[in-house]
Amino acid sequence: MAYEVPQELEYREKIIFGLDFEQLIYAVIFAPLALIIFFKTGFNQEIKIVLVSFIVILAGGFMFLNFKKKILDFWSWYKFREFKVASLKMRKFIPVKDIQDNTIEIGGKNAKNSNNKSSTN
């Protein structure tokens, strides 16, 4: 029985403990840090628990909640949050070739086809 596999489907190989390579790297980075804070520092027990809990929550966010993508998305938004309509950034982002009769013609290297037209209401 043949069936189509959706193109959006992303397969990630599980390496150990059900974690893929990127998740395993985050575990290797955050786990020693949490262990060092818990066992090697002279802080009070309550402070150790708070710091280790924060590190574990942060590690879980990077491993399972895709914090890396969220941070990169926020950084992109932060850099582009204020723009001018005729600025160089905006012209690179939306390469408008022509505007006639409520129709915007876009082109350039970002457009898939230089004859793309978008109607505005």
One Martini backbone bead per residue (centre of mass of N, CA, C, O) as a GRO file, in nm:
protein
  121
    1MET     BB    1   0.091   0.040   0.028
    2ALA     BB    2   0.065   0.358  -0.087
    3TYR     BB    3   0.204   0.680   0.027
    4GLU     BB    4   0.215   1.006   0.122
    5VAL     BB    5   0.467   1.226   0.226
    6PRO     BB    6   0.498   1.496   0.385
    7GLN     BB    7   0.713   1.771   0.354
    8GLU     BB    8   0.683   1.885   0.659
    9LEU     BB    9   0.816   1.645   0.758
   10GLU     BB   10   1.024   1.580   1.049
   11TYR     BB   11   1.315   1.392   1.094
   12ARG     BB   12   1.460   1.268   1.405
   13GLU     BB   13   1.720   1.120   1.537
   14LYS     BB   14   1.757   0.894   1.786
   15ILE     BB   15   2.008   0.829   2.024
   16ILE     BB   16   1.942   0.898   2.344
   17PHE     BB   17   1.677   0.888   2.555
   18GLY     BB   18   1.500   1.018   2.311
   19LEU     BB   19   1.726   1.197   2.184
   20ASP     BB   20   1.857   1.420   1.998
   21PHE     BB   21   2.132   1.591   1.919
   22GLU     BB   22   2.047   1.875   2.019
   23GLN     BB   23   1.936   1.783   2.295
   24LEU     BB   24   2.202   1.653   2.390
   25ILE     BB   25   2.370   1.910   2.392
   26TYR     BB   26   2.202   2.059   2.604
   27ALA     BB   27   2.247   1.849   2.827
   28VAL     BB   28   2.562   1.875   2.828
   29ILE     BB   29   2.557   2.177   2.912
   30PHE     BB   30   2.348   2.190   3.167
   31ALA     BB   31   2.414   1.956   3.367
   32PRO     BB   32   2.696   2.040   3.477
   33LEU     BB   33   2.605   2.314   3.580
   34ALA     BB   34   2.400   2.206   3.789
   35LEU     BB   35   2.597   2.020   3.944
   36ILE     BB   36   2.800   2.235   4.030
   37ILE     BB   37   2.603   2.414   4.187
   38PHE     BB   38   2.501   2.189   4.385
   39PHE     BB   39   2.800   2.059   4.484
   40LYS     BB   40   3.035   2.318   4.469
   41THR     BB   41   2.882   2.520   4.627
   42GLY     BB   42   2.823   2.760   4.915
   43PHE     BB   43   2.534   2.767   4.916
   44ASN     BB   44   2.237   2.754   4.998
   45GLN     BB   45   1.992   2.527   4.951
   46GLU     BB   46   1.780   2.722   4.831
   47ILE     BB   47   1.961   2.851   4.614
   48LYS     BB   48   2.036   2.593   4.467
   49ILE     BB   49   1.746   2.511   4.386
   50VAL     BB   50   1.680   2.762   4.221
   51LEU     BB   51   1.915   2.750   4.017
   52VAL     BB   52   1.866   2.460   3.916
   53SER     BB   53   1.575   2.504   3.826
   54PHE     BB   54   1.638   2.718   3.616
   55ILE     BB   55   1.826   2.540   3.441
   56VAL     BB   56   1.623   2.312   3.385
   57ILE     BB   57   1.409   2.490   3.248
   58LEU     BB   58   1.595   2.598   3.028
   59ALA     BB   59   1.669   2.322   2.909
   60GLY     BB   60   1.378   2.235   2.843
   61GLY     BB   61   1.325   2.466   2.647
   62PHE     BB   62   1.551   2.392   2.444
   63MET     BB   63   1.468   2.085   2.403
   64PHE     BB   64   1.119   2.112   2.379
   65LEU     BB   65   1.036   2.444   2.306
   66ASN     BB   66   1.224   2.604   2.108
   67PHE     BB   67   1.403   2.858   2.207
   68LYS     BB   68   1.593   2.919   1.975
   69LYS     BB   69   1.375   3.012   1.771
   70LYS     BB   70   1.247   3.228   1.953
   71ILE     BB   71   1.502   3.403   1.980
   72LEU     BB   72   1.549   3.449   1.675
   73ASP     BB   73   1.274   3.579   1.622
   74PHE     BB   74   1.306   3.811   1.821
   75TRP     BB   75   1.564   3.930   1.694
   76SER     BB   76   1.440   3.993   1.421
   77TRP     BB   77   1.223   4.179   1.526
   78TYR     BB   78   1.411   4.382   1.675
   79LYS     BB   79   1.563   4.477   1.415
   80PHE     BB   80   1.256   4.529   1.253
   81ARG     BB   81   1.051   4.717   1.423
   82GLU     BB   82   1.177   4.969   1.274
   83PHE     BB   83   1.037   5.133   0.987
   84LYS     BB   84   1.060   5.241   0.659
   85VAL     BB   85   0.913   5.240   0.361
   86ALA     BB   86   1.191   5.359   0.198
   87SER     BB   87   1.385   5.167   0.292
   88LEU     BB   88   1.626   4.935   0.239
   89LYS     BB   89   1.500   4.702   0.399
   90MET     BB   90   1.219   4.715   0.264
   91ARG     BB   91   1.318   4.679  -0.032
   92LYS     BB   92   1.435   4.394   0.028
   93PHE     BB   93   1.176   4.258   0.143
   94ILE     BB   94   0.993   4.441  -0.074
   95PRO     BB   95   1.007   4.419  -0.421
   96VAL     BB   96   0.888   4.684  -0.578
   97LYS     BB   97   0.803   4.768  -0.913
   98ASP     BB   98   0.475   4.818  -0.922
   99ILE     BB   99   0.187   5.058  -0.922
  100GLN     BB  100  -0.147   4.959  -1.037
  101ASP     BB  101  -0.464   4.945  -0.987
  102ASN     BB  102  -0.438   4.790  -0.705
  103THR     BB  103  -0.144   4.682  -0.799
  104ILE     BB  104   0.130   4.473  -0.705
  105GLU     BB  105   0.462   4.454  -0.824
  106ILE     BB  106   0.690   4.195  -0.782
  107GLY     BB  107   1.052   4.147  -0.731
  108GLY     BB  108   1.337   3.963  -0.752
  109LYS     BB  109   1.513   3.739  -0.555
  110ASN     BB  110   1.262   3.684  -0.351
  111ALA     BB  111   1.103   3.619  -0.589
  112LYS     BB  112   0.977   3.362  -0.781
  113ASN     BB  113   0.828   3.578  -0.965
  114SER     BB  114   0.837   3.874  -1.149
  115ASN     BB  115   0.498   3.850  -1.204
  116ASN     BB  116   0.393   3.917  -0.938
  117LYS     BB  117   0.063   3.976  -0.804
  118SER     BB  118  -0.111   4.214  -0.589
  119SER     BB  119  -0.412   4.277  -0.448
  120THR     BB  120  -0.577   4.565  -0.338
  121ASN     BB  121  -0.840   4.713  -0.119
   0.00000   0.00000   0.00000
